[in-house]
């Protein structure tokens, strides 16, 4: 199959919508990452997503909508008052909410769960594509399963060339991390995957918000993913990644020691550091995580892909505090590292 990469003209979007309606796949930009879309009401089309990504069938997808009316085909009952308040505050935007699913939703979308994850993206290209298609679009990130999520069309092409007919190039994604996923089936919103909308922001509008303990740990044996992004090793570069948290000076010393030892053993190490800390690493090979958490969120997946291009087989990254947007960053880095996390202030114990 030949994969075309086209700008988001009206003609391109109409062609993409026709692909969606006919059961084909299309990669498209959102404000979070690029999505790999199919008709969410067509189980056979959704199966093509899993085939193209090499994604396990037990990993649920998110249905993307352009209008509130499209919820009617997806959810079983009226959204709760908390959900409605959150829709008003955060939709369109990087927030996914989980509801009991309707009978119209194919089990392929939900990985056999009785719930459906739904979000309304704010990216104008994504919104227009959904409007033209006339159906909700099921879309995980447009990468091969386990790889870093794509935040540019070129990243999608690296993973999906020859697997899908069309990639819509909408430029770089503004947020850079996948959406926050909040379970709305209980009395209190519960974050299963942190993202651009923080737990603190949700609590401010909904009155309260819980964060599931699975956010910063691997799934237990036999535990079924209730949200995308909960797999043990996800978003991963080809090289082995270790995270270092604690005081800045100790983190720098620990990373330098690991880097030098790896280099002496013939490895090709790479350091991921905040911009302000880079001088402390001297002439060692370092890439910048940026200046602040928002920039780090936008950069992190591209940097993990760049590490592969740099042929790095061992990566050492500074960690950030796991609160606010930092929780989302640490969730992604933690899964990319298979939770190899060293706290240098606690004797260098590795989780």
Residue pairs with C-beta under 8 A, 6 or more apart in sequence:
1 162
1 163
1 164
1 165
2 162
2 165
3 157
3 160
3 161
3 162
3 163
3 164
3 165
3 166
3 167
4 165
4 166
4 167
5 153
5 157
5 166
5 167
5 169
6 12
6 166
6 167
6 168
6 169
7 168
7 169
8 29
8 125
8 128
8 168
8 169
8 170
12 166
12 168
13 125
13 128
13 129
13 132
13 168
14 132
15 166
16 26
16 28
16 129
16 132
16 133
16 166
16 168
17 129
17 132
17 133
17 134
19 25
19 26
19 165
19 166
20 26
20 37
20 38
20 39
20 45
20 129
20 133
20 135
20 137
21 39
21 133
21 134
21 135
23 38
23 39
23 42
23 44
23 45
23 48
24 38
24 45
24 48
24 164
24 165
25 36
25 37
25 38
25 45
25 48
25 49
25 52
25 163
25 164
25 165
26 36
26 37
26 129
26 164
26 165
26 166
26 167
26 168
27 34
27 35
27 36
27 37
27 142
27 150
27 153
27 156
27 160
27 164
27 166
27 167
27 168
28 34
28 35
28 37
28 125
28 126
28 129
28 139
28 142
28 167
28 168
28 170
29 35
29 123
29 125
29 126
29 153
29 168
29 169
29 170
29 171
29 173
30 64
30 121
30 123
30 126
30 139
30 173
31 93
31 94
31 121
31 122
31 123
31 126
31 173
31 174
31 175
31 196
32 94
32 121
32 173
32 175
32 176
32 177
32 178
32 179
32 195
32 196
33 141
33 142
33 149
33 150
33 151
33 173
33 175
33 176
33 177
33 178
33 301
34 141
34 142
34 149
34 150
34 151
34 152
34 153
34 155
34 156
34 167
34 173
35 64
35 126
35 137
35 139
35 140
35 141
35 142
36 49
36 52
36 53
36 139
36 140
36 141
36 142
36 156
36 160
36 164
37 49
37 64
37 129
37 137
37 138
37 139
38 45
38 46
38 48
38 49
38 137
38 138
38 139
39 45
39 46
39 133
39 135
39 136
39 137
39 138
40 46
40 61
40 63
40 64
40 74
40 105
40 106
40 109
40 135
40 136
40 137
40 138
41 73
41 104
41 105
41 106
41 135
41 136
42 106
42 135
43 106
43 107
43 108
43 109
46 61
46 106
46 108
46 109
46 138
47 108
49 55
49 61
49 138
49 139
49 140
50 56
50 57
50 108
52 160
52 163
52 164
53 140
53 143
53 144
53 145
54 144
54 145
55 140
55 145
56 145
56 231
57 108
57 111
58 111
58 112
58 224
58 225
59 111
59 140
59 145
59 225
59 228
59 230
59 231
60 109
60 110
60 111
60 113
60 115
60 117
60 225
60 226
60 227
60 228
61 109
61 110
61 111
61 117
61 138
61 139
61 140
61 228
62 96
62 117
62 118
62 119
62 138
62 139
62 140
62 179
62 181
62 228
63 74
63 105
63 109
63 116
63 117
63 118
63 119
63 136
63 137
63 138
64 118
64 119
64 120
64 121
64 126
64 130
64 136
64 137
64 138
64 139
65 71
65 74
65 118
65 119
65 120
65 130
65 136
66 120
66 127
66 130
66 131
67 120
67 131
68 87
68 91
68 120
70 130
70 136
71 79
71 118
73 102
73 104
73 105
73 136
74 99
74 101
74 102
74 104
74 105
74 116
74 118
74 136
75 99
75 100
75 101
75 102
75 116
75 118
76 99
76 100
76 101
76 102
77 99
77 100
79 87
79 97
79 99
79 184
80 184
82 184
82 188
82 189
82 206
82 207
83 97
83 99
83 184
83 189
85 205
85 206
86 95
86 97
86 182
86 184
86 189
86 202
86 205
86 206
87 97
87 120
89 201
89 205
90 197
90 201
90 202
90 205
91 119
91 120
92 120
92 121
92 122
92 127
93 120
93 121
93 122
93 196
93 197
94 119
94 121
94 122
94 175
94 177
94 178
94 179
94 180
94 195
94 196
94 197
95 119
95 179
95 180
95 182
95 195
95 196
95 197
95 202
96 117
96 118
96 119
96 179
96 180
96 181
96 182
96 193
96 195
96 227
97 117
97 118
97 119
97 181
97 182
97 184
98 115
98 116
98 117
98 118
98 181
98 182
98 183
98 184
98 185
98 192
98 226
98 227
99 115
99 116
99 118
99 184
99 185
100 114
100 115
100 116
100 185
101 110
101 113
101 114
101 115
101 116
102 116
105 116
109 116
109 138
110 116
110 117
111 224
111 225
113 224
113 226
115 183
115 185
115 226
117 181
117 227
117 228
118 136
119 179
121 127
121 130
123 170
123 174
125 168
125 170
129 137
129 168
130 136
130 137
140 228
141 149
141 150
141 178
142 150
142 156
142 159
142 160
142 167
143 149
143 150
143 155
143 156
143 159
143 160
144 159
144 160
146 231
146 233
146 234
146 235
146 236
147 159
147 235
147 236
147 305
148 155
148 235
148 236
148 237
148 300
148 301
148 302
148 304
148 305
148 336
149 155
149 177
149 178
149 235
149 301
150 156
150 158
150 159
150 301
151 172
151 173
151 176
151 298
151 301
151 302
152 171
152 172
152 173
152 302
153 167
153 168
153 169
153 170
153 171
155 301
155 302
155 305
156 167
157 167
158 305
160 167
172 298
173 298
174 298
175 195
175 196
175 297
175 298
176 297
176 298
176 299
176 300
176 301
176 302
177 195
177 196
177 297
177 300
177 301
177 328
177 329
177 332
178 193
178 195
178 228
178 229
179 193
179 195
179 196
179 197
180 191
180 193
180 194
180 195
180 196
180 197
180 198
180 202
180 328
181 191
181 192
181 193
181 195
181 227
181 228
181 229
182 189
182 190
182 191
182 192
182 202
182 209
183 189
183 190
183 191
183 192
183 212
183 226
183 227
188 206
188 208
188 209
188 210
189 202
189 206
189 208
189 209
189 210
190 209
190 210
190 211
190 212
191 199
191 202
191 209
191 210
191 211
191 212
191 215
192 212
192 214
192 215
192 226
192 227
192 230
193 215
193 227
193 228
193 229
193 230
193 331
194 211
194 215
194 327
194 328
194 331
195 328
196 297
196 325
196 328
198 324
198 325
198 327
198 328
199 209
199 210
199 211
199 327
200 209
200 323
200 324
202 209
203 209
211 327
214 223
214 230
215 327
215 331
216 322
216 327
216 330
216 331
216 334
216 339
217 339
218 232
218 335
218 338
218 339
219 225
219 230
219 231
219 232
225 231
229 235
229 331
229 332
229 335
231 335
232 335
232 338
232 339
233 335
233 336
233 338
234 332
234 335
234 336
235 301
235 304
235 332
235 333
235 335
235 336
236 304
236 335
236 336
236 337
236 338
237 304
237 305
237 307
237 308
237 312
237 315
237 336
238 307
238 308
238 313
239 268
239 270
239 307
239 308
239 312
239 313
239 314
239 315
240 313
240 314
240 315
240 340
241 304
241 315
241 316
241 317
241 333
241 336
241 337
241 338
241 340
242 258
242 314
242 315
242 316
242 317
242 337
242 340
242 341
242 342
242 350
243 317
243 318
243 319
243 330
243 333
243 334
243 337
243 340
243 341
243 342
244 251
244 254
244 255
244 316
244 317
244 318
244 319
244 341
244 342
244 344
245 251
245 318
245 319
245 341
245 342
245 343
245 344
245 345
246 254
246 343
246 344
246 345
246 346
247 344
247 345
248 277
250 344
250 345
251 318
251 319
251 344
252 277
252 280
252 281
253 344
254 342
254 344
254 348
255 271
255 273
255 281
255 316
255 318
256 281
256 282
256 284
258 269
258 314
258 316
259 269
259 271
259 281
259 284
259 316
260 284
262 269
262 314
263 269
267 313
267 314
268 310
268 311
268 312
268 313
268 314
269 284
269 285
269 312
269 313
269 314
269 315
269 316
270 285
270 286
270 287
270 307
270 310
270 312
270 314
270 315
270 316
271 281
271 284
271 285
271 286
271 287
271 315
271 316
271 317
272 286
272 287
272 289
272 303
272 307
272 315
272 316
272 317
272 318
273 280
273 281
273 286
273 287
273 288
273 289
273 317
273 318
274 288
274 289
274 290
274 291
274 296
274 318
275 288
275 289
275 290
275 291
276 291
277 318
278 286
278 288
285 310
285 312
287 303
287 306
287 307
287 310
288 299
289 295
289 296
289 299
289 300
289 303
289 317
289 318
290 296
290 298
290 299
293 320
293 324
293 325
293 326
293 329
294 325
296 320
296 329
297 325
297 328
297 329
300 329
300 332
300 333
301 332
304 336
307 315
317 333
317 337
319 330
319 333
319 341
320 326
320 329
320 330
322 330
322 331
334 341
339 351
340 350
340 351
341 350
341 351
342 348
342 349
342 350
342 351
343 349
343 351
